[in-house]
Amino acid sequence: MIRLALLLTGAAALRARWFALMAAGVAACGLGLLILLDTSDGATVVATYTFG
């Protein structure tokens, strides 16, 4: 689905906004890492029912 959205957006728009896309990717990776580290200590802050 992401590939389709990028294809439909076009290369010119992606070149103009590459920094925002990179920042969103880094933020998503950081959030995933924080959630992973949160679950590894045994006392979770993020509720497990949030993710199913």
Secondary structure, 3 states (H helix, E strand, C coil): CHHHHHHHHCHHHHHHCHHHHHHHHHHHHHHHHHHHHHHHCCCCCCCHHHHC
